[in-house]
């Protein structure tokens, strides 16, 4: 499974180190530690690939045997994006602790949001007269997304969520894993966010 990954970004010395490791768990830890270097190397060798191509390639290969559960420290080490500071400005709209790093403030806002295990935001709505909404690109860990009146959808690295405007929803980490996604605000006319009630604790605890 990892041969293609190693061929894409590893030196012979790196591959020899990997092959000498005793088991899959040790190899997985090795890939996590070296993920940033591998992404940079692949990007240099294959300039036609976009950042999202590289992101998708690695999240679907190097991490496909993790069971998708990650600690906050593992996400800090593995993610190409810094988690930023504690999300104090929006803490009142979250149950649990989250972190926010604003990656882009031009053209479209892109924020890297990281959730500690069990953290989730409250139900909320992205309003817009036209356009608007949000896109989530999941980069690490395991989490959930749910729209009002629909079943919760499990999320893991490589998943994409398109959230239309005017749809009430929430998203956040699973109970047993930290979670990270990029949040892209879709430009629109007369946009605003409405924060609603917290996610029901019993309903959240019932999720696997």
C-alpha positions as CSV (number, residue, x, y, z in Angstrom):
1,X,0.0,0.0,0.0
2,X,2.8,2.4,0.9
3,X,5.1,1.7,-2.1
4,X,3.5,4.4,-4.3
5,X,3.7,6.9,-1.5
6,X,7.4,6.1,-0.8
7,X,8.3,6.2,-4.5
8,X,6.7,9.6,-4.8
9,X,8.6,11.3,-2.0
10,X,11.3,9.3,-0.3
11,X,15.0,9.1,-0.8
12,X,16.5,5.5,-0.9
13,X,17.8,6.1,2.6
14,X,14.3,7.1,3.8
15,X,12.8,4.0,2.1
16,X,15.4,1.8,3.7
17,X,14.6,3.2,7.1
18,X,10.9,2.6,6.5
19,X,11.4,-1.0,5.3
20,X,13.5,-1.8,8.4
21,X,10.7,-0.8,10.8
22,X,9.2,-3.8,12.7
23,X,5.5,-3.5,12.1
24,X,2.7,-1.4,10.5
25,X,2.2,0.7,13.6
26,X,5.8,1.8,13.6
27,X,5.6,2.5,9.8
28,X,2.5,4.6,10.3
29,X,4.2,6.7,13.0
30,X,7.2,7.2,10.6
31,X,4.9,8.4,7.8
32,X,3.2,10.8,10.1
33,X,6.5,12.3,11.3
34,X,7.8,12.7,7.7
35,X,4.5,13.8,6.1
36,X,5.4,17.4,5.7
37,X,8.7,16.6,3.9
38,X,7.0,14.1,1.6
39,X,4.4,16.6,0.6
40,X,7.0,19.2,-0.2
41,X,9.1,16.7,-2.2
42,X,6.1,15.5,-4.2
43,X,5.1,19.1,-5.0
44,X,8.6,19.9,-6.3
45,X,8.7,16.8,-8.5
46,X,5.1,17.1,-9.9
47,X,4.5,20.8,-10.2
48,X,1.3,20.3,-12.2
49,X,-0.4,18.9,-9.1
50,X,-2.4,21.4,-7.1
51,X,-2.2,21.6,-3.3
52,X,-5.5,19.8,-3.1
53,X,-4.3,17.0,-5.3
54,X,-1.3,16.5,-2.9
55,X,-3.6,16.8,0.1
56,X,-6.0,14.2,-1.2
57,X,-3.2,11.8,-2.3
58,X,-1.6,11.7,1.1
59,X,-4.7,11.6,3.2
60,X,-6.0,8.6,1.2
61,X,-2.8,6.6,1.3
62,X,-0.5,7.4,4.3
63,X,-3.5,7.5,6.7
64,X,-5.9,4.9,5.3
65,X,-4.9,2.4,8.0
66,X,-5.0,4.6,11.0
67,X,-8.6,3.9,11.9
68,X,-8.8,7.7,11.4
69,X,-8.4,8.4,15.2
70,X,-5.7,10.9,16.1
71,X,-4.6,12.8,19.1
72,X,-4.2,16.5,19.1
73,X,-0.4,16.1,19.2
74,X,-0.5,13.7,16.2
75,X,-2.5,16.3,14.2
76,X,0.0,19.0,15.2
77,X,2.9,16.8,13.9
78,X,1.2,15.5,10.7
79,X,-0.8,18.5,9.4
80,X,0.8,20.8,6.9
81,X,-1.2,23.6,8.5
82,X,-0.4,25.1,11.9
83,X,-3.4,24.8,14.3
84,X,-3.2,28.4,15.5
85,X,-4.3,29.7,18.8
86,X,-7.2,28.7,21.0
87,X,-10.4,29.8,19.4
88,X,-11.4,32.2,22.2
89,X,-13.5,34.6,20.0
90,X,-15.9,31.8,19.1
91,X,-15.6,29.7,22.3
92,X,-19.2,30.6,23.3
93,X,-20.4,28.8,20.2
94,X,-18.5,25.6,20.9
95,X,-18.7,22.7,23.4
96,X,-15.1,21.8,24.1
97,X,-11.8,23.4,23.0
98,X,-11.0,24.4,19.4
99,X,-8.2,26.2,17.7
100,X,-8.3,28.6,14.7
101,X,-5.7,29.6,12.2
102,X,-6.8,32.1,9.5
103,X,-4.9,30.9,6.3
104,X,-6.4,33.3,3.8
105,X,-8.1,36.7,4.2
106,X,-8.2,37.6,0.5
107,X,-10.6,36.4,-2.3
108,X,-12.2,33.9,0.1
109,X,-11.7,33.4,3.8
110,X,-10.0,30.0,4.6
111,X,-9.6,29.0,8.2
112,X,-7.9,25.9,9.6
113,X,-10.1,24.7,12.5
114,X,-8.9,22.0,14.9
115,X,-11.1,20.3,17.5
116,X,-10.0,18.5,20.6
117,X,-11.8,15.1,21.0
118,X,-15.4,15.6,21.9
119,X,-15.4,19.3,20.7
120,X,-18.2,20.4,18.4
121,X,-19.7,23.7,17.4
122,X,-23.4,24.7,18.0
123,X,-26.0,24.4,15.3
124,X,-25.6,27.4,13.0
125,X,-26.7,28.8,9.6
126,X,-24.8,30.7,7.0
127,X,-27.2,33.2,5.6
128,X,-26.9,34.9,2.2
129,X,-29.2,36.7,-0.2
130,X,-27.3,34.8,-3.0
131,X,-24.3,32.6,-3.0
132,X,-22.7,32.1,0.3
133,X,-22.4,28.9,2.3
134,X,-19.3,27.0,3.3
135,X,-17.0,24.2,2.1
136,X,-15.2,21.9,4.6
137,X,-12.0,20.0,3.5
138,X,-11.2,17.4,6.1
139,X,-7.4,17.2,6.7
140,X,-7.0,14.9,9.8
141,X,-8.7,12.9,12.5
142,X,-12.4,11.8,12.7
143,X,-15.4,13.9,13.1
144,X,-19.1,14.5,12.2
145,X,-21.3,16.8,10.1
146,X,-25.0,17.0,10.5
147,X,-27.8,19.0,8.8
148,X,-31.0,19.6,10.7
149,X,-33.5,16.8,10.3
150,X,-30.9,14.4,8.7
151,X,-28.6,11.7,10.1
152,X,-25.1,12.7,11.1
153,X,-22.3,12.0,8.5
154,X,-19.0,10.6,9.7
155,X,-16.0,12.6,8.4
156,X,-12.3,11.6,7.9
157,X,-9.3,12.9,6.1
158,X,-10.0,13.4,2.4
159,X,-13.7,14.1,2.8
160,X,-15.3,17.3,1.4
161,X,-18.6,18.8,2.7
162,X,-20.5,21.4,0.6
163,X,-22.8,23.4,2.9
164,X,-25.4,25.6,1.1
165,X,-26.5,28.8,2.6
166,X,-29.6,28.7,4.8
167,X,-29.0,25.1,5.9
168,X,-28.9,24.6,9.7
169,X,-26.0,22.3,10.6
170,X,-23.1,21.6,13.0
171,X,-19.7,19.9,12.7
172,X,-17.0,18.8,15.1
173,X,-14.8,16.0,16.4
174,X,-15.7,12.5,17.4
175,X,-15.6,11.5,21.0
176,X,-12.4,9.5,20.6
177,X,-10.4,11.6,18.1
178,X,-9.2,15.1,17.5
179,X,-10.3,16.5,14.2
180,X,-9.2,19.1,11.7
181,X,-10.7,20.7,8.6
182,X,-10.3,23.7,6.4
183,X,-13.3,26.0,6.4
184,X,-13.8,28.0,3.2
185,X,-16.4,30.7,3.2
186,X,-18.1,30.9,-0.1
187,X,-18.5,34.5,-1.2
188,X,-22.0,35.8,-1.5
189,X,-24.3,38.8,-1.2
190,X,-25.5,40.0,2.2
191,X,-23.8,37.1,4.1
192,X,-24.1,36.6,7.9
193,X,-23.9,33.7,10.4
194,X,-26.6,32.8,12.9
195,X,-25.5,30.7,15.9
196,X,-28.3,28.6,17.4
197,X,-28.6,26.1,20.2
198,X,-25.9,23.6,21.3
199,X,-26.0,20.0,19.9
200,X,-28.0,17.8,22.2
201,X,-25.5,16.0,24.4
202,X,-27.4,12.7,24.5
203,X,-27.6,12.7,20.7
204,X,-23.9,13.4,20.3
205,X,-23.0,10.8,22.9
206,X,-25.0,8.2,20.9
207,X,-22.8,8.7,17.8
208,X,-20.2,5.9,17.5
